[in-house]
Amino acid sequence: MTFEFEWIAVLLAFASTWALPSAARAQALTDKEMQAVIAPFYKALNAGNDAIALINEATAPDWMSYSGNDACRPREQVGAAIAGLKKTVPDLRWEVKEIIVAGDRVIVRGEASGKPVGTFIGVQDGGKAFRVMSIDVHTIKDGKMIRSYHVEDWIGATRQLSAQ
């Protein structure tokens, strides 16, 4: 097993311990309903200018997005950041590869790819594209995302873009 797959296995095993007690689980949404809740969010990652409306559709007003080093952003900032990212990477494509539902959480393994125009994460435009993995853990309440934790391999993207 490679390091990447070991890491995913550990994350999924840990996430499964977050499942709700059996009484609450009986009231939880079905897997299909949970996937429908997060669908507008992943459409937003590919939408650019429509990102804010799609983020608002998927999330509660007080939703927060958490990334590395305890950085957190409210939905207004996330929508604007996605729209800005689409300007730098116009062909940005975020593809959902796997979805796991565990209680009130949805774990998504995804893949982002694209070819930046201009400087991207400090790397000058060299005409190259990137493809990176992402892992998201979304908490759902009352049919809306209330919290999301995410990790993307942006260092891997810079390596691909700056490779000789």
Secondary structure, DSSP 8 states (H G I E B T S, - for coil): --HHHHHHHHHHHHHHTT---HHHHTTS--HHHHHHHHHHHHHHHHHGGGHHHHHHHHEEEEEEEE-GGG-EEEHHHHHHHHHHHHHHSTT-EEEEEEEEEETTEEEEEEEEEE--SS-BTTB---S--EEEEEEEEEEEETTEEEEEEEEE-HHHHHHHHH--
